[in-house]
Amino acid sequence: MNVAVRPNFRALLTLSLGALLLALGFEAPQVHAAPATTAPAQSKLELAPTRIDVQAKAGEVVIREIQLSARGATPLVVDFFHGDFGFNDASYGVEIIEDTADETTAFSTRDWFSVPKRKITIPAGETVTVPLKITVPDNTPGGTSLGAALFATQPAAVSPGSQINQRSRIGSLVFISVAGGEPPKPKLTRFELPRLQTKGPIRAKIQIDNVGDEWFAYQGSIGIKGTAKSKAIKIGRQVVVPDTPRNVTTTSDKKGTQGRVVVGSKELGFGRHEVVSRLRIEPTGTTLVSTRTVWIVPVWAWTVGILAAIATIIGGILLTRWILQRRAQAQAAASSAAAAAAAAAAADAKESAADEPDILDVLESTGADAGLDDAYAADEPEDYADLDGEMLDEESAEEPDFVDDFDEASEDQFA
């Protein structure tokens, strides 16, 4: 409800002047107001239905009825006027665009709506039925068109300065599907929730889009699969127009208020949970089902996991050091064994060399060398022996006998 307030500027000016004089130390002048007339409270305007769905063809005329009620002791006088409407963002807050505006939406229904009388009188405590005539132009393309049938109350006649006059405005939102357009195509464009959290409940962000030409409505539920303690939350009927994504919101069973999607509770236990969204689409009758997984890992589990990880790391470090030490010890033992074996082999070789007898000494001690000479002499050819004798005889015959000459010379000298 939009309320336009027209304050009593004369009374406000008087009160402000009096407050100023008191603040400056002066006595405010006495103001004698005229006695206010007591008027009955203005009746409340009620309307039904608040939404009208229409299926029509280009050039067709459709009649829909709207009930207006005056709840109170005074009659109401209301004015009818048309307005386009759109949605400001994915939260689908309705924005009314009056016909006097220079720009409007692509779904405009200007000049489509009419009623028998633009000024309607509703007796106190009664309800009147107003036929709303919707005329679809001949050249209207298939798809969705949106309009609002608005009714505004006229303030009751009261004496000036006696009370605040107010003007209320309510209306029915009209969704028109013109034949010939592409059927609605619902598409779940967003289903986000934390993949990991320490406790419940689970908060989800879901957005649904319409990539067709005609509007559609959805309703359904969102819950946690396999969890008896957590009941599924209800998603009331919500409309999606083409090319305008909408955030899926919950509907309270008690007041019908909308809010963010929150499933589960603080009682959600440790482990893996599946969040399932089921949205039934009208008028196609299809159901969009989507599932996301969330892990609930409490703080104590995180603590145990961190301690276990630290213990594993420390154990790995200690095991690695032990393996390296054992390997180093094995290598040192192998090196020592190899050095000891080499030293033992060298000592054995030296001892063997010291204990081994000389071959010549062995031969002399055993007389084997004489046997070898005899064997050599025996094996020597006779030709070599004869040759040696002849050579000696020839040398003796040719060689002068120095000894004889020396002996003769010596005898002559001593004689």
Secondary structure, 3 states (H helix, E strand, C coil): CCCCCCCCHHHHHHHHHHHHHHHHCCCCCCCCCCCCCCCCCCCEEEEECCEEEEEECCCCEEEEEEEEEEECCCCEEEEEEEEEEEECCCCCCEEEEECCCCCCCCCCCCCCEECCCCEEEECCCCEEEEEEEEECCCCCCCEEEEEEEEEEECCCCCCCCCCCCCCCEEEEEEEEEECCCCCCCEEEEEEECCCEECCCCEEEEEEEEECCCCCEEEEEEEEEECCCCCCCEEEEEEEECCCCCEECCEECCCCCCEECEEECCCCCCCEEEEEEEEEEEECCCCEEEEEEEEEECCHHHHHHHHHHHHHHHHHHHHHHHHHHHHHHHHHHHHHHHHHHHHHHHHHHHHHHHHHCCCHHHHHHHHCHHHHHHHHHHHHCCHHHHHHHHHHHHHHHHHCCCHHHHHHHHHHHHHC
